[in-house]
Amino acid sequence: MTKSNYASSGVDIDAGNRAVELIKDAVRSTYNSSVLAGIGSFGGLFDVSVLKEMKSPVLVASTDGVGTKVKLAASAGRYRGIGHDIVNHCINDILVQGARPLFFMDYFATSKLDPEQTADVVTGMAEACRESSLALLGGETAEMPGVYQAGEFDVAGTIVGVLEREDILPRPNIKAGDVLVGLKSSGPHTNGYSLIRGVFANTSLDTFVPELNSTLADVLLAPHRSYYALLHPFLSEVKALVHITGGGFVENIPRILPETLDAKILSGSWSVPPLWKLIQQTGDIAADEMYRVFNMGIGMVAIVDENSVSKIQTLIPETTFVIGELVKGSKKVQLVN
């Protein structure tokens, strides 16, 4: 058989069809009764009749990517965790407004399509979607030689969720004296990887690091965790949530602050995991920059009334940390040792 001109240009339609075949069952495993048309259709169809049961439903949508963490994943040949990363990052981004996720759509682009690699990433997405009862409604797989370098790929996703209008976070009653409760991260999540790659540029990802009791690959490629199952049942006890993503504490916490308040963070109020100390020492990075780039072991922050702290810490079934409070100020973060 004569090789097609399109295949000769670097785009293999047969590889794309093979990838779809490999991911079909994983994607369908996320479907619920609301999914009317998904994989193979031009557009995903989702029945939103459930919104009729709500008083004043508000849809919340967000789009994001995984960033340069994909380069480390490609170097290590580990792809499934990237699927978890993109889904859970997006779930957290709408959770901070109080939303329940409905469906997710992905975009996977690469220089040359490897069906097994693609299937691994999408299978990871499907696993993360099932964990949060979220339908993986559809997506796009693109093969673009000349746009991406050989062996490289990128992942992005869009999520849509819903909540009652009266439940939108942050609430308007945020005030001085409210307390910041921190929840553990599972690692760097999906942020700061351009700096991380520079810090460890001359170190093999297979290197076992005694102080981490792990290889660099295992720690740096740990999937971004979702806080949905942990927090959604207790949102009535919360005034605001902050997802500590790109920009760390310094850039993210002000998003929910009124103009007259600061957040005072006590940097010694939780045990910073050893990875961050290793990054800071190896890269000779100033402490202020660490808190502006990384989550430092805290991936989500809940702002609660000072009288509700004990209750929320009891309700959340894992160790949490009181990491600071809101004080009078001008919408900034104060880092206090």
JOCOR-V881508 format. One record per residue. RES is the residue in one small letter. PSI is psi in degrees with one decimal (NA if undefined). D_CENTER is the distance of its C-alpha to the mean C-alpha in whole Angstrom. Layout:
res,psi,d_center
RES,PSI,D_CENTER
RES,PSI,D_CENTER
This chain:
res,psi,d_center
m,134.3,45
t,132.4,45
k,134.6,41
s,154.5,40
n,-35.6,39
y,-43.6,36
a,-37.5,35
s,-27.5,37
s,-7.5,35
g,2.4,32
v,119.9,30
d,101.8,31
i,-36.8,31
d,-37.7,32
a,-37.9,29
g,-42.6,27
n,-37.2,29
r,-41.1,28
a,-44.1,24
v,-41.0,25
e,-38.6,27
l,-30.7,25
i,-9.1,22
k,-50.0,24
d,-39.0,24
a,-43.3,20
v,-46.7,19
r,-24.5,22
s,-14.5,21
t,-7.4,19
y,147.4,21
n,-172.8,23
s,-13.7,26
s,-17.6,24
v,116.1,24
l,-29.8,27
a,130.9,26
g,-115.1,23
i,132.5,23
g,-15.8,27
s,161.7,27
f,-32.7,27
g,146.9,24
g,139.7,23
l,130.6,25
f,119.1,23
d,120.0,26
v,30.1,25
s,-28.1,28
v,-25.3,26
l,-22.8,26
k,-24.6,30
e,-9.4,30
m,152.7,28
k,-50.2,29
s,75.5,27
p,139.6,24
v,127.0,22
l,139.9,19
v,129.4,16
a,147.5,14
s,146.6,11
t,138.4,11
d,176.2,8
g,-179.8,9
v,-13.9,8
g,-156.3,11
t,5.5,13
k,-26.2,12
v,-29.3,13
k,-39.9,17
l,-41.1,16
a,-42.3,16
a,-40.4,19
s,-37.8,21
a,-9.6,20
g,30.4,20
r,119.1,17
y,-29.5,15
r,-38.9,14
g,-29.3,11
i,-34.4,10
g,-43.0,10
h,-41.5,8
d,-52.5,5
i,-39.5,6
v,-48.9,6
n,-35.7,4
h,-47.1,2
c,-38.6,5
i,-46.5,7
n,-35.0,6
d,-29.6,7
i,-18.9,10
l,-35.8,11
v,-13.3,12
q,2.2,15
g,10.2,16
a,148.2,15
r,127.2,15
p,142.0,13
l,-56.7,16
f,162.2,15
f,145.3,13
m,141.1,14
d,161.4,13
y,121.5,15
f,122.0,16
a,143.5,19
t,166.9,21
s,-44.1,24
k,123.9,26
l,123.6,25
d,106.2,25
p,-39.6,24
e,-39.8,23
q,-47.2,21
t,-44.5,19
a,-35.5,20
d,-45.0,18
v,-48.1,15
v,-34.1,15
t,-39.8,16
g,-40.6,13
m,-45.5,12
a,-40.9,15
e,-45.0,14
a,-38.7,11
c,-44.0,12
r,-37.0,15
e,-25.0,14
s,17.5,13
s,47.3,16
l,131.4,15
a,129.8,17
l,92.0,16
l,-25.5,18
g,-173.1,19
g,-167.6,18
e,135.5,20
t,121.1,20
a,132.7,22
e,115.4,24
m,76.3,25
p,139.2,28
g,-24.0,29
v,-45.3,25
y,145.6,23
q,158.2,25
a,131.4,26
g,-3.0,24
e,157.5,21
f,168.4,18
d,152.2,15
v,135.0,12
a,166.0,11
g,158.1,10
t,136.2,12
i,146.5,11
v,130.2,14
g,-177.2,15
v,152.8,18
l,164.2,20
e,141.5,23
r,-39.0,24
e,-12.9,25
d,5.6,22
i,133.2,20
l,149.5,18
p,154.9,19
r,156.3,23
p,-4.9,26
n,21.9,27
i,137.2,25
k,164.9,28
a,139.3,29
g,-19.0,29
d,150.6,26
v,143.3,24
l,120.8,20
v,121.7,19
g,140.8,16
l,143.3,14
k,144.1,14
s,168.9,11
s,7.3,11
g,-152.8,11
p,-7.8,10
h,-116.4,7
t,27.4,6
n,146.5,9
g,12.8,13
y,-22.4,13
s,-40.4,16
l,-42.8,18
i,-43.8,17
r,-35.1,19
g,-41.2,22
v,-40.2,22
f,25.1,23
a,-31.3,24
n,17.2,27
t,130.0,26
s,140.4,25
l,-20.3,22
d,-3.6,24
t,127.9,26
f,126.0,26
v,109.9,26
p,-42.4,28
e,-17.8,26
l,-13.7,23
n,40.5,25
s,166.1,22
t,158.7,22
l,-40.7,20
a,-44.9,18
d,-40.1,17
v,-45.8,16
l,-24.3,14
l,12.4,13
a,132.4,12
p,145.8,9
h,124.8,5
r,154.4,7
s,140.5,7
y,8.4,10
y,-56.5,11
a,-32.2,14
l,-39.5,15
l,-30.6,15
h,-37.7,16
p,-16.5,19
f,18.4,20
l,-21.3,19
s,-19.6,23
e,-1.6,23
v,139.3,20
k,-31.2,21
a,157.5,18
l,145.9,14
v,121.7,12
h,116.1,9
i,92.5,10
t,-143.0,8
g,126.5,10
g,-5.8,14
g,-148.2,13
f,-41.4,16
v,-37.1,18
e,-27.2,16
n,-40.4,14
i,-38.6,16
p,-18.0,19
r,-31.5,17
i,2.2,18
l,138.3,22
p,164.5,25
e,-21.0,27
t,9.7,29
l,147.9,27
d,161.3,25
a,119.6,23
k,114.7,25
i,126.5,23
l,102.0,25
s,-16.8,23
g,11.4,25
s,-4.7,24
w,160.9,22
s,109.2,22
v,124.7,20
p,151.0,19
p,-23.0,21
l,-42.7,19
w,-36.0,19
k,-39.1,23
l,-44.1,23
i,-45.0,21
q,-44.2,23
q,-44.6,26
t,-39.5,26
g,-1.7,25
d,57.3,27
i,135.0,24
a,148.2,25
a,-42.3,24
d,-38.8,23
e,-36.1,21
m,-44.0,19
y,-12.9,18
r,-16.7,17
v,-44.0,15
f,167.0,13
n,-11.2,12
m,26.9,15
g,-2.4,14
i,111.5,13
g,-20.8,10
m,141.5,11
v,129.7,14
a,131.8,17
i,120.8,20
v,158.4,23
d,144.3,26
e,-25.9,28
n,-6.8,30
s,2.0,27
v,-51.1,26
s,-40.1,27
k,-48.9,27
i,-35.3,23
q,-29.0,23
t,-38.3,25
l,-38.6,23
i,119.0,20
p,45.0,21
e,166.9,19
t,129.3,20
t,170.6,19
f,134.3,21
v,110.0,23
i,-0.7,22
g,-167.4,23
e,166.2,25
l,136.0,25
v,164.9,29
k,140.0,31
g,-144.0,30
s,46.7,28
k,42.0,25
k,172.1,24
v,127.9,22
q,118.0,25
l,117.6,24
v,132.1,27
n,NA,28
